[in-house]
Amino acid sequence: MATVLFPPFRSLRIRDKFGEEFLVRQYDHDKDREKLVEMYANYDPEYRCLGLPPLTKEAIENWVDYLGKNGFSIIAEKDGKFVGHLVIVPDDKNRVDLTIFVHQDYQNRGLGQEMMKAIIEYCRNAGFDGITLVTERTNTRAIHVYKKLGFEVVAPYYEFDMYLPLRR
């Protein structure tokens, strides 16, 4: 995989369904690593998808380090606490693979959808051709959001491979 230089992400403030405000900003691995590890260490295993996030602290640290080295992340925070994480990892076809997790205490509030909208626009402006993601076919709420944002199911097996073209 070639090294990709990601342009800076412009921070934004968003409000959830309940009017609470969150800061969505670019993740800085050197400064933010411990808070992200903490978010995932406190993530309820019941909400895991496709084996992620990992379960042990060591595995979480290794995964977060891999994403920090190979991807570009944005985080959502409330009062200094990380409550959402979205990462894109470029592939060799000028697309990015997307993964998103919102802490279970903040799900179903529109936060993930707003993070997705922001990263779709970011990827479009950065010149990527498309965004891919994989989710479990039983993750109906997420699939509904992804379809609402324009993603299409391209491989409907045990997992749903989904794709959003950014250039038409």
C-alpha positions as CSV (number, residue, x, y, z in Angstrom):
1,M,0.0,0.0,0.0
2,A,1.4,3.4,-1.0
3,T,1.7,6.1,1.6
4,V,-1.2,8.5,1.3
5,L,-0.9,12.1,2.5
6,F,-4.3,13.0,3.9
7,P,-5.3,16.7,3.8
8,P,-6.3,18.2,7.2
9,F,-9.8,17.7,8.4
10,R,-11.7,20.8,9.4
11,S,-13.2,20.3,12.9
12,L,-16.9,20.8,13.4
13,R,-19.5,20.9,16.1
14,I,-22.6,18.8,15.7
15,R,-25.7,18.3,17.7
16,D,-27.4,15.0,18.3
17,K,-31.1,14.2,18.3
18,F,-31.3,15.5,21.9
19,G,-29.5,18.8,21.2
20,E,-26.2,17.8,22.9
21,E,-23.1,19.2,21.2
22,F,-20.1,17.1,20.2
23,L,-16.8,18.1,18.7
24,V,-15.8,16.1,15.6
25,R,-12.1,16.5,14.8
26,Q,-9.1,14.9,13.3
27,Y,-7.5,12.2,15.5
28,D,-3.8,12.8,16.5
29,H,-2.3,9.4,17.3
30,D,0.5,10.8,19.4
31,K,-1.8,12.9,21.6
32,D,-5.0,10.9,21.5
33,R,-4.0,7.3,21.5
34,E,-4.7,6.7,25.2
35,K,-8.2,8.2,25.1
36,L,-9.1,6.1,22.0
37,V,-7.7,2.9,23.7
38,E,-9.8,3.8,26.8
39,M,-13.0,4.2,24.6
40,Y,-12.5,0.8,23.1
41,A,-11.6,-0.8,26.5
42,N,-15.0,0.4,27.8
43,Y,-16.8,-0.8,24.7
44,D,-19.5,-3.4,25.5
45,P,-18.6,-6.6,23.7
46,E,-22.3,-7.1,22.8
47,Y,-21.9,-4.2,20.4
48,R,-18.9,-5.6,18.6
49,C,-19.1,-6.1,14.8
50,L,-17.1,-8.6,12.8
51,G,-14.8,-9.2,15.8
52,L,-14.0,-5.5,16.3
53,P,-13.1,-3.8,18.4
54,P,-10.7,-6.4,19.9
55,L,-11.4,-7.5,23.4
56,T,-8.1,-7.3,25.3
57,K,-6.3,-4.1,26.1
58,E,-3.1,-5.4,24.3
59,A,-5.1,-6.3,21.2
60,I,-6.9,-2.9,21.3
61,E,-3.6,-1.1,21.5
62,N,-2.1,-3.0,18.6
63,W,-5.3,-2.4,16.5
64,V,-5.3,1.4,17.4
65,D,-1.6,1.6,16.5
66,Y,-2.2,-0.1,13.2
67,L,-5.0,2.3,12.3
68,G,-2.9,5.2,13.5
69,K,-0.1,4.2,11.1
70,N,-2.1,3.1,8.1
71,G,-5.3,5.2,8.2
72,F,-6.9,8.6,8.8
73,S,-9.2,9.0,11.8
74,I,-11.7,11.4,13.1
75,I,-13.1,11.3,16.6
76,A,-16.2,12.6,18.3
77,E,-15.8,13.9,21.8
78,K,-18.0,15.1,24.5
79,D,-16.5,17.0,27.5
80,G,-13.0,15.6,26.6
81,K,-14.3,12.0,26.4
82,F,-14.1,10.1,23.1
83,V,-17.5,8.7,22.2
84,G,-17.1,8.0,18.5
85,H,-14.3,6.9,16.1
86,L,-14.3,6.7,12.3
87,V,-11.2,5.5,10.4
88,I,-10.5,5.3,6.7
89,V,-7.7,3.2,5.3
90,P,-6.7,3.6,1.6
91,D,-6.6,0.7,-0.7
92,D,-4.6,0.3,-4.0
93,K,-7.6,1.4,-6.1
94,N,-7.9,5.0,-4.9
95,R,-10.7,4.0,-2.6
96,V,-10.8,3.9,1.2
97,D,-12.1,1.2,3.6
98,L,-14.2,2.7,6.3
99,T,-14.8,1.5,9.9
100,I,-16.9,3.4,12.5
101,F,-17.8,2.8,16.1
102,V,-19.9,4.9,18.4
103,H,-19.8,4.1,22.1
104,Q,-22.9,2.2,23.1
105,D,-24.0,5.1,25.5
106,Y,-24.1,7.4,22.5
107,Q,-25.7,5.2,19.8
108,N,-29.0,6.0,18.1
109,R,-28.6,9.7,18.5
110,G,-27.5,10.6,14.9
111,L,-23.8,11.0,15.9
112,G,-22.5,8.2,13.6
113,Q,-24.5,9.5,10.7
114,E,-23.1,13.0,11.1
115,M,-19.6,11.6,11.3
116,M,-20.3,9.6,8.1
117,K,-21.5,12.7,6.2
118,A,-18.4,14.6,7.2
119,I,-16.0,11.9,6.1
120,I,-17.9,11.3,2.8
121,E,-17.4,15.0,2.0
122,Y,-13.8,14.8,3.1
123,C,-13.1,11.8,0.9
124,R,-14.8,13.4,-2.1
125,N,-12.8,16.6,-1.7
126,A,-9.6,14.5,-1.2
127,G,-10.1,12.9,-4.6
128,F,-10.9,9.3,-3.6
129,D,-13.0,7.3,-6.1
130,G,-15.1,5.5,-3.5
131,I,-15.7,4.2,0.0
132,T,-16.0,0.6,1.0
133,L,-17.2,-0.9,4.2
134,V,-18.2,-4.3,5.6
135,T,-20.9,-4.9,8.2
136,E,-22.8,-7.8,9.6
137,R,-26.1,-8.5,7.7
138,T,-27.9,-8.4,11.1
139,N,-26.7,-4.8,11.8
140,T,-29.9,-3.5,10.3
141,R,-29.8,0.0,11.9
142,A,-26.3,0.7,10.5
143,I,-27.3,-0.8,7.1
144,H,-30.3,1.6,7.0
145,V,-28.0,4.6,7.7
146,Y,-25.4,3.5,5.1
147,K,-28.1,3.1,2.4
148,K,-29.6,6.5,3.4
149,L,-26.2,8.0,2.7
150,G,-25.9,6.3,-0.7
151,F,-24.1,3.1,0.0
152,E,-25.1,0.1,-2.0
153,V,-24.8,-3.6,-1.0
154,V,-22.3,-5.2,-3.5
155,A,-21.9,-8.6,-1.8
156,P,-24.9,-9.8,0.2
157,Y,-23.5,-12.8,2.0
158,Y,-23.0,-13.5,5.7
159,E,-21.5,-10.0,5.8
160,F,-22.6,-7.1,3.7
161,D,-19.9,-5.5,1.6
162,M,-21.1,-2.0,0.7
163,Y,-19.8,0.7,-1.6
164,L,-20.3,4.4,-2.2
165,P,-19.0,5.7,-5.4
166,L,-17.7,9.3,-5.0
167,R,-17.4,10.0,-8.7
168,R,-20.2,9.5,-11.1
